[in-house]
Amino acid sequence: MPRLPLISIALCTFNGEPYLREQLDSLLRQDYPRLKIIAIDDASTDATPDILGEYSARDPRLQIHRNPSNLGFRHNFERALSLCSGDLIAPCDQDDIWLPSKLSRLQDTLGTAMMSYCDSDLIDQHGHALGQRISDKFKVASLGDPVAFVFNNCVPGHAMLFRRELLAGALPLPSNLFHDWWLAYVAASKGGIKYCPEPLVSYRQHATSVTDLSGRRTASEVGKPRGYKLEALHDIHQRIESFAGFEQGREVEFLHMLEALWREQEHKLICLKLTRFLLQHRHRLFALQTDQRFRHSRRALKYFWGVPVKRLIQPYDYGHG
């Protein structure tokens, strides 16, 4: 029988004391027999380094590195990935809880694909179930079309497992994209993504979470600043530029065309060509939306008016901050 591939878990920590023990316990309870945890602490000022040291002393599968100064999440995560020697890599947040079968099920699902991912249950800061899953928010499925990631991402980092050769095209990480969004796009471009429909992670939502999939934060907590919709348009533009710049991708010409049309929004009153392009390719571009048919068309029509018109109609949403 062939030997199972080694899985490296890339765990990035920073002031994770409240939830770290629960996460480490779940990692060390994995039923997959060949794993190593690479923990990179980004100069925490709480008890995180002590907790890591305590667990490392008990289990040699946990390998600890500590940055002398804070690098920020993106650079810290890049460092964690670069230190992973496993055939397969599983990114890991410091505050979630993994089911014992997570890695074994994702490895079974992977097959010949570049990446696999699973569903997740949402929990609150106390670990109580919120009665929601990521699959309630996005249309989750096996994916081979990288264009689907232009507007949405259904593959969160905590839920993915990918082959180490993915890093040859994915690093360095773009400075203007979420790392999991970029990794999913590269994986879809270089071998496809397989989906495991089981919820294998309890994904914690709390005040300091980067994303709020539960939708429980109030408007004041979200703190939408002036020009937040304009900023969202810029974020999409940057994402299209980054995707189009990935020379190993299969859709470079398509993305360059979309990028040129997207740029016209900044000065045109009416974006007829962009709207026509979005409508023509709506089933690919909005493939991860749970709504179907006419809602896809409505989404494309949102971009009919250019920024000058939108700024007149919604000056706060599209004004400069």
C-alpha positions, 0 to 999 in steps of 0.5 A: 500500500502506498504511503499517505502524503504528509500534510503540513498545517500552516497555523498563523497566530497573533494574540490568539490566547482566548481560542488557541487551546481549543483549536490546537486540541482539535488539530492534534485530534485529527485522525489523519496519521501523517501531519505536521503543524507549522505554527508561526507566531507574529510577535504576540503580546499575550500568552499565545507563545506560552500556549504554543510552547506548552503544546509543543513540549507534549507533541513533537508534531507541533513546530513553533517559529516566532517572528521578532517583530510583527510582519502582518498577516499576509507576510506571516502567512507567506512565511508559514507556507514557505516553511511547509514541507508536506506534500499537501498544505492546510491553512489554519486560523487560530480560533476555529475548531476542526472535526477529527476527520477533516484532513482525512476527508479532504485528502480522500476528496482531493483525487487528482485536483489541485485543491479540495475544500469542505463546508463549515458550520458558523459558531459564535465567540463562545462556540455556540452554533449559529444555525448557519453554514457557509453553503447557505451564503454561497453556491458551493461546488467543485470548480474548474473555471477560474472566472467564477472567482472574479466577484465571489469566493466560496473557498475559505482558507480554513476549509481548504487543502491543496498540493504544495506545487500550487505555491510555485504559481501562487507566491508571492501573495498579492498585496491587495487580495485575501490570500484564500481568494487568490489561492482558490483562483490559482487552484482553479486555473491549475487543476481544479477544486473538489468540494466535500459537502460535509461541514468539517470546521466550526468557523468562529465569528466574533468581533475581530473576525476579518469576515462577518459571514454570520451577518450579526454585526450592527451597522455601527460595528461594521462602520461603513465609511464614506465612499465604501461602494466606490472602494468595493468597485476598486477592490473588484478592479484590483482583483481582476488586474491580479487575476489577469496578471497570472500568466499561468492562468487559462483566462488571461485574454478574457480577464484583460478584456474585462479589466479594460471595460471595468476601468471605463466605469471611472469616467463614463456615464453609461457603461453599455459595453461592460453591461453587455459583457457581464450579461453575456458571461453572467453564468460564469462570472456570477456562478457562486451566487445562490440566486439564479436566472434573473438575479444574475441579470440584475446583478450585471445591470448594476454596472450600467451606470458609471461612477459619475452618475452613481456619485450624483445619485448616492454621493455618500456611498460613492464619494471620496472618503 
